[in-house]
Structures are given as C-alpha cells and as structure tokens.
Amino acid sequence: MDLAPREPALNADAAAQIRLLDLQERDTKLGQLDHRASHLPDAALLAELETRLKRVSDEVIAAETIASDLEAEQQQADRDVEQVRERQRRDRELLDSGSVSDPKQLQSIQSELDNLVRRQADLEDVELEIMERVEGARAAVAQLTGERDAIAEERGQMASRVKDQLADIEFERSGVVGERDHIAAEIPADLLSLYNKIRAEQGGVGAAALHRGSCQGCRLTLPPTEIEELRAAAPDAVIRCEECRRILVRTPESGL
C-alpha cells in the first residue's frame, strides 16, 4: 500500500470520503441500469423479429412479382386462345355461308380449320398449365402475406414491451441520478474531481471500501505492515490503493 499518492496529497473530511461510497453505489447502479437497457432479452427478440419481418416482406414482394408475371402470361394465353377461336368462327361462317364453291378453296379452309382445332388444343393446354402456376403463385403470396402479418403483429407487441421496459428503467434511472446529484453536492470539488477521473479510468469504479483489510476495488488483502501504516494515517488523508489506484475509503469495518 502506497500512502503517498502519485498525485499531490489530498485531504478531505473522513465523512466526505465515506460519502464517496454512497456516490459509488449510485454510479454502479446507473451502470447496471445502462447495461440492462442495452441487453434486454426482449430487445434481442425484437431485433430477430425485425430481421424475419424484413426477410418475409422481401419474399412477399418476390412472390407478388412472380404472380403478376404469371397473370400477364395467362392473359396473353387467353388472348391467343381467343384469337384462334375467332379465326375458327370466321372460317366456319365462311363454309356455312355457301359463298365458296371452289373445291380447292373449300379444302384449304377445312384444312385451316383442322389446324386451328389442333392449335387451340395446344394453346388451351398451355393456358391450363399457366392457370395452375398462377394458382400456386397466388397461394404462395397468401401464405407469405399471412406469415408477414403475423410477424408484424408479434413485432408490434414486442416493441411495445421493450418500450415499457425501457421506460421503467429510465424512471428508475432518473431517481438514481437525482440521488447521485444530491450526494455529489455534499462532496468537496477536488475530491469529487479525483473520484470522477479515477472512475473513468478504472471501469466505472473510482472509490472502494477497505473491508477487513482488503480493498473492495481489486479484492487484494493488504499485508500487516500496510495495515499498520493505515492505522497511523491521518483520518482526513485521501488514500489510494497501490494495486488499482482507486480511492481507498476507511470505514468502521476496515479492520484497522
């Protein structure tokens, strides 16, 4: 234990030094609250839901695009079939009208009709195939849309839960901040400045109690010779732990 700090010697009333422990308690609590706020389990679940929602939403768009393209193909297939039917209708009307008497022309019209019947059958097969694909695509859109809507609803509920949890943490945090400000106002400026400096350098802990001969900052037990030096130190001397350099606060439980 080094009783002569590396910085200029600092003295502060023993009660003010003990008050540092109350301040440290609030700062530790604030750190815990900040950690809770940034590591909410529901927040992680919310992030997963948002990722899933983005993925499924993209899949819905892709499925809708496929369905739209197939519907356009179906419309074209319907038009192709209708055109063939119209040509058949005109050829039959021409044959039935009796206006064509030339045998070769009649044979040509009949041959075209036979070809049109085969062509219609082929086109109707294509039309039927596309219709089935359209039905499948529409079913995929409906399924993905339902999945997307269910995830969106779950995400909304989870977002509300996270919001409430963060609000609760912030409410608790505001109370602790108020307590901290009240305690900080009771501590001499030079001691408070040193505490804040050490806290920033030592992972949020600027002061630790000496409890039964051990520094509660680094958990090291002081040798008997250093305990004797502490007993001899002035009550208002601000002591630093040689190992972790935190302010070492003496209390009735220090074992001195």
ABEGO torsion letter per residue (X at the ends): XBABBABBBBBBBAAAAAAAAAAAAAAAAAAAAAAAAAABAAAAAAAAAAAAAAAAAAAAAAAAAAAAAAAAAAAAAAAAAAAAAAAAAAAAAAAAAGABABAAAAAAAAAAAAAAAAAAAAAAAAAAAAAAAAAAAAAAAAAAAAAAAAAAAAAAAAAAAAAAAAAAAAAAAAAAAAAAAAAAAABBAAAAAAAAAAAAAAGGBABBBBBGGBBAAAGBBBBAAAAAAAAABBAABBBBBAAAGBBBBBBAAAGX
